[in-house]
Amino acid sequence: MAIKKKVSSKIQKMHAQKLFILDTNVLVHDPHALESFEGVLVGIPLPVLEELDRFKHEGTDRGRNSREAIRFLDGLRQIGSLRDGVVLKNKATVRILFPPTVEKGIMPVLDGRATNDNDILLIAYAYEKNGFAVVFISKDLNARVKADSLGVATQDYQKESISSEDFYHGWTRMAIAANDLRASVPSALLAMTKELVPNQFVLLESNNNPHNYRVFRYLGNKKFKPVTDTQMRWPLKARNPEQAMALDLLTDPSIELVCLFGPAGTGKTFLALLAGLYKVLVDQEYEKMLVARPVIPLGRDIGYLPGTLEEKLYSWMLPIYDNVQFIAHATKIEQHVQHVEHDHRKDKQRNKKRHKEITSSQDYRPEVTLDELIKKNKISLEPITYMRGRSIPYQYIFVDEVQNLTPHEVKTLITRVGQGSKIVLAGDPYQIDSPYLDFPSNGLVNTSERFKGQEIFGSVFLKTSERSQLSELASKLL
């Protein structure tokens, strides 16, 4: 008899109405998340509205998304009653959920504290006990663990699922016979064209010797470009095939958007700065380089740092200072700064002669600092907060640590890019400091996936650490 009752309760649960209950962080992550659930019942617990109301005053992306989510819900009021349920265009029904009474059983006590998080979970538990097949949707790992312990089914919110193994790396590897490597365009490349997208790289290696290799970039229409060491006047070059791919994209003016991925020490920041300085000071393709980083700290944020905005930015931009100092020391960059300052109105012959004098002179100082480049208006360091609403023409724009930005924030940055500018996004999607982002939802991965295949876009995943053996071991072991 007990067995029959157990089986019947399972059948009853299978036929129960499915109810997706959204946590606050889902709407903070995607204010239009309600439009992602087609033809089902979606519940918004009342404590979620209270949390959105608390966040809406913030000047952060969380505040902006909270306000947008509230406006979306307010718009639904014009259609019908949110208490009874409003039907969206995708046939989903949205309801505001109040704490119901539980017909059977006693409500559990979650660590004795009446927090919004616990109230949301208890509402999900109560609807589960009242006959609904509840699925609790949250981006909070601990909230999902709590829900599971209450017997409530739970899932992460992933509008577009991108695994950390299958995301677009920007290049692929193939082993072929050593003799085939000598061909101008090996036949193996032509056989791969259906699998490639424009500006995707192919690393061809010898079957028996991986150090014998060639790199090609697919240009579309069955055309390939051999990738060799980028020709620079400076004594710096790529240390591995991935860096060669990155420099090929960074120095190509036809590629207006570049994404660089990779763990610490792979050279993302260094390569982006190297290419930017070269294009500004030597090739003079851009008027200046703009460098920005998100203010998502590992510890206390920029507001706690002492001093003025410039002094705070100095502390925040130390990785940029370190890399520019290394480049300046290695390249004797001062000669190029002097050349850029030369009067451009003079004829080409005199300009060429002057450049020759500067290059051969031994009187220039061997190094120039980042502060001097800033004073000469060749580099500007700016917090991302102040880039909204701007239009930035004829500049090389480099944004570091983009894994800590939302897709909306990255969209805001890219739409600031004006005529004749190039933007480079770099970051490590495996090290995300923002509590509301994960691997598939951060702005860097999202942008790369959406732009994949566009002729003005290229992406490279750098996996080989060049910083030190200790740095590489730390990335693997810690």
ZAMARGU-4260 file (C-alpha; in steps of 0.2 Angstrom, whole numbers, plus 5000, padded with zeros to 4 digits):
<rodrens>
0) 5000/5000/5000 | 5014/5012/5004 | 5023/5008/4988 | 5007/5012/4978 | 5006/5029/4987
5) 5024/5033/4984 | 5022/5029/4965 | 5006/5039/4964 | 5014/5054/4972 | 5028/5053/4959
10) 5016/5052/4945 | 5006/5067/4952 | 5022/5077/4953 | 5026/5073/4935 | 5009/5081/4930
15) 5010/5096/4942 | 5012/5113/4934 | 5030/5118/4932 | 5034/5134/4940 | 5051/5143/4937
20) 5055/5154/4951 | 5069/5167/4948 | 5082/5173/4960 | 5086/5192/4961 | 5103/5189/4953
25) 5095/5182/4937 | 5086/5199/4934 | 5102/5209/4939 | 5112/5198/4927 | 5099/5200/4913
30) 5084/5212/4915 | 5075/5204/4901 | 5077/5186/4908 | 5058/5184/4908 | 5058/5184/4889
35) 5069/5168/4889 | 5056/5157/4897 | 5044/5152/4883 | 5026/5145/4887 | 5029/5142/4905
40) 5024/5149/4922 | 5037/5161/4929 | 5037/5167/4947 | 5045/5183/4955 | 5045/5181/4974
45) 5041/5198/4983 | 5058/5198/4991 | 5066/5199/4974 | 5056/5216/4971 | 5063/5222/4988
50) 5081/5218/4983 | 5079/5226/4966 | 5072/5242/4975 | 5087/5242/4986 | 5099/5241/4971
55) 5091/5253/4960 | 5099/5268/4968 | 5117/5262/4964 | 5127/5270/4950 | 5134/5253/4945
60) 5129/5240/4932 | 5119/5231/4945 | 5109/5247/4948 | 5106/5250/4930 | 5100/5232/4927
65) 5089/5233/4943 | 5080/5249/4936 | 5078/5241/4919 | 5070/5225/4927 | 5058/5236/4937
70) 5053/5246/4922 | 5050/5229/4913 | 5039/5223/4927 | 5030/5240/4928 | 5026/5239/4909
75) 5018/5222/4912 | 5006/5230/4924 | 4998/5239/4909 | 4994/5222/4902 | 4986/5214/4917
80) 4988/5209/4935 | 5005/5203/4941 | 4996/5194/4955 | 4985/5184/4944 | 4998/5182/4930
85) 5002/5192/4914 | 5005/5183/4898 | 5020/5188/4887 | 5023/5187/4869 | 5032/5171/4871
90) 5017/5164/4880 | 5026/5164/4897 | 5015/5169/4911 | 5023/5180/4924 | 5017/5181/4942
95) 5022/5190/4958 | 5024/5177/4972 | 5018/5180/4990 | 5023/5168/5004 | 5009/5154/5003
100) 5003/5144/5018 | 5009/5126/5017 | 4995/5113/5017 | 5006/5099/5024 | 5021/5099/5034
105) 5031/5113/5044 | 5041/5126/5036 | 5060/5123/5038 | 5070/5136/5047 | 5086/5142/5038
110) 5099/5146/5050 | 5086/5156/5060 | 5089/5172/5050 | 5075/5181/5041 | 5085/5187/5026
115) 5078/5190/5008 | 5088/5175/5001 | 5081/5164/5014 | 5063/5171/5011 | 5065/5168/4992
120) 5070/5150/4996 | 5056/5147/5008 | 5043/5153/4995 | 5050/5141/4982 | 5049/5127/4996
125) 5031/5132/5000 | 5025/5131/4982 | 5034/5115/4980 | 5024/5108/4994 | 5008/5115/4987
130) 5009/5104/4972 | 5019/5114/4959 | 5034/5107/4950 | 5046/5121/4956 | 5063/5125/4947
135) 5073/5138/4956 | 5084/5148/4944 | 5099/5157/4952 | 5116/5162/4948 | 5121/5160/4966
140) 5130/5144/4970 | 5126/5144/4988 | 5107/5147/4985 | 5107/5133/4973 | 5115/5122/4986
145) 5102/5127/4999 | 5088/5124/4987 | 5094/5107/4983 | 5095/5103/5002 | 5076/5108/5003
150) 5072/5096/4990 | 5068/5110/4977 | 5075/5107/4959 | 5087/5121/4954 | 5097/5127/4939
155) 5109/5140/4934 | 5103/5154/4922 | 5112/5152/4906 | 5104/5160/4891 | 5118/5155/4880
160) 5128/5141/4887 | 5146/5141/4882 | 5158/5129/4890 | 5175/5133/4896 | 5182/5120/4884
165) 5172/5123/4869 | 5172/5142/4867 | 5180/5150/4852 | 5199/5150/4853 | 5202/5159/4837
170) 5214/5146/4831 | 5216/5127/4828 | 5230/5115/4827 | 5234/5101/4814 | 5248/5089/4811
175) 5254/5086/4794 | 5269/5078/4785 | 5285/5089/4786 | 5286/5089/4766 | 5269/5097/4765
180) 5274/5111/4776 | 5285/5118/4762 | 5271/5122/4751 | 5265/5140/4749 | 5248/5135/4754
185) 5248/5116/4760 | 5233/5106/4753 | 5228/5102/4771 | 5222/5120/4773 | 5211/5120/4758
190) 5202/5104/4765 | 5198/5114/4781 | 5190/5129/4773 | 5172/5123/4777 | 5177/5122/4796
195) 5185/5139/4797 | 5178/5157/4799 | 5187/5173/4793 | 5202/5178/4803 | 5204/5161/4812
200) 5221/5154/4813 | 5228/5137/4808 | 5244/5130/4817 | 5251/5117/4805 | 5264/5106/4814
205) 5276/5092/4808 | 5270/5075/4813 | 5286/5071/4821 | 5292/5088/4827 | 5280/5101/4834
210) 5294/5114/4834 | 5293/5113/4815 | 5277/5123/4811 | 5269/5136/4801 | 5254/5148/4805
215) 5241/5154/4793 | 5226/5166/4795 | 5211/5161/4785 | 5204/5177/4775 | 5189/5169/4768
220) 5185/5163/4750 | 5198/5149/4752 | 5212/5162/4754 | 5225/5161/4768 | 5239/5173/4774
225) 5255/5166/4780 | 5259/5173/4798 | 5277/5177/4801 | 5286/5187/4814 | 5279/5205/4813
230) 5291/5217/4806 | 5295/5230/4819 | 5309/5242/4821 | 5309/5237/4839 | 5319/5222/4845
235) 5304/5213/4852 | 5295/5199/4844 | 5283/5185/4848 | 5289/5170/4858 | 5277/5157/4853
240) 5264/5154/4839 | 5249/5161/4849 | 5259/5177/4852 | 5263/5178/4833 | 5244/5176/4830
245) 5240/5190/4842 | 5252/5202/4835 | 5246/5198/4817 | 5229/5204/4822 | 5235/5219/4833
250) 5245/5226/4819 | 5232/5224/4805 | 5222/5240/4804 | 5208/5231/4795 | 5204/5221/4811
255) 5195/5234/4821 | 5190/5223/4836 | 5202/5210/4844 | 5199/5199/4859 | 5214/5191/4868
260) 5211/5177/4881 | 5223/5168/4892 | 5229/5165/4910 | 5242/5176/4919 | 5259/5178/4910
265) 5254/5173/4893 | 5257/5191/4887 | 5240/5198/4884 | 5243/5215/4891 | 5261/5216/4885
270) 5256/5212/4867 | 5242/5224/4866 | 5252/5239/4873 | 5267/5234/4862 | 5256/5235/4846
275) 5247/5250/4852 | 5263/5260/4856 | 5271/5255/4839 | 5255/5260/4829 | 5254/5277/4838
280) 5273/5282/4839 | 5281/5273/4824 | 5267/5270/4811 | 5257/5284/4817 | 5241/5276/4812
285) 5232/5282/4827 | 5233/5299/4836 | 5235/5291/4854 | 5232/5276/4864 | 5218/5275/4877
290) 5220/5262/4891 | 5206/5257/4903 | 5203/5244/4916 | 5187/5240/4926 | 5186/5244/4944
295) 5183/5227/4950 | 5196/5224/4964 | 5203/5208/4971 | 5202/5217/4988 | 5195/5234/4993
300) 5190/5245/4978 | 5197/5261/4971 | 5186/5272/4982 | 5197/5266/4997 | 5213/5271/4989
305) 5220/5287/4995 | 5223/5303/4985 | 5215/5311/4969 | 5208/5302/4954 | 5225/5303/4946
310) 5234/5296/4961 | 5221/5282/4963 | 5222/5278/4944 | 5241/5276/4947 | 5239/5262/4959
315) 5225/5254/4949 | 5235/5255/4932 | 5252/5248/4939 | 5251/5233/4927 | 5251/5246/4913
320) 5266/5256/4920 | 5276/5240/4922 | 5273/5234/4904 | 5276/5251/4897 | 5292/5253/4907
325) 5298/5236/4900 | 5294/5241/4882 | 5302/5258/4884 | 5318/5250/4891 | 5319/5237/4877
330) 5315/5248/4863 | 5323/5265/4867 | 5306/5273/4864 | 5312/5291/4866 | 5318/5292/4848
335) 5301/5289/4842 | 5293/5301/4854 | 5305/5314/4847 | 5300/5310/4829 | 5282/5311/4832
340) 5284/5328/4840 | 5292/5334/4824 | 5283/5347/4814 | 5272/5337/4801 | 5270/5351/4790
345) 5288/5350/4783 | 5291/5341/4767 | 5293/5322/4767 | 5312/5323/4762 | 5316/5334/4777
350) 5305/5324/4788 | 5314/5308/4783 | 5331/5317/4785 | 5326/5322/4803 | 5320/5304/4807
355) 5337/5298/4802 | 5346/5311/4813 | 5336/5306/4828 | 5338/5287/4825 | 5357/5289/4823
360) 5359/5301/4837 | 5366/5295/4854 | 5360/5311/4863 | 5342/5305/4867 | 5338/5298/4884
365) 5336/5278/4883 | 5319/5278/4891 | 5303/5288/4892 | 5291/5285/4906 | 5272/5282/4905
370) 5269/5299/4914 | 5279/5308/4900 | 5269/5299/4886 | 5253/5305/4895 | 5259/5323/4896
375) 5263/5322/4877 | 5245/5316/4875 | 5251/5300/4867 | 5243/5289/4880 | 5228/5292/4891
380) 5223/5281/4906 | 5204/5282/4910 | 5192/5272/4921 | 5178/5264/4911 | 5165/5273/4922
385) 5169/5289/4912 | 5168/5282/4894 | 5149/5281/4893 | 5142/5293/4881 | 5159/5297/4872
390) 5164/5295/4854 | 5182/5290/4852 | 5189/5292/4834 | 5207/5289/4828 | 5213/5280/4843
395) 5220/5263/4848 | 5209/5258/4863 | 5215/5244/4875 | 5203/5238/4889 | 5211/5225/4901
400) 5202/5213/4913 | 5187/5213/4902 | 5181/5196/4910 | 5175/5207/4924 | 5163/5217/4913
405) 5145/5212/4908 | 5140/5210/4890 | 5130/5226/4891 | 5146/5236/4898 | 5156/5229/4883
410) 5143/5234/4871 | 5144/5251/4878 | 5163/5252/4876 | 5162/5245/4858 | 5149/5257/4853
415) 5160/5271/4859 | 5173/5267/4845 | 5173/5281/4832 | 5180/5282/4814 | 5198/5276/4812
420) 5199/5268/4829 | 5203/5250/4835 | 5198/5242/4851 | 5207/5228/4860 | 5199/5218/4874
425) 5209/5207/4885 | 5206/5196/4900 | 5207/5179/4908 | 5189/5171/4909 | 5195/5158/4921
430) 5198/5172/4934 | 5182/5182/4937 | 5181/5194/4952 | 5163/5200/4949 | 5150/5190/4959
435) 5137/5191/4946 | 5147/5184/4931 | 5153/5167/4926 | 5163/5160/4911 | 5148/5160/4899
440) 5141/5176/4904 | 5156/5188/4905 | 5158/5201/4892 | 5174/5195/4885 | 5168/5177/4880
445) 5151/5184/4875 | 5158/5197/4863 | 5170/5184/4855 | 5156/5172/4852 | 5145/5185/4845
450) 5158/5193/4833 | 5165/5176/4828 | 5166/5176/4809 | 5165/5194/4806 | 5178/5201/4794
455) 5184/5215/4806 | 5186/5204/4821 | 5199/5192/4827 | 5202/5182/4843 | 5216/5172/4850
460) 5217/5161/4866 | 5235/5162/4872 | 5239/5147/4883 | 5258/5147/4885 | 5265/5157/4899
465) 5280/5167/4896 | 5282/5176/4912 | 5292/5163/4922 | 5291/5144/4926 | 5285/5149/4943
470) 5270/5159/4936 | 5266/5145/4925 | 5266/5132/4939 | 5256/5144/4950 | 5242/5145/4936
475) 5241/5126/4935 | 5243/5121/4953 | 5235/5134/4964
</rodrens>
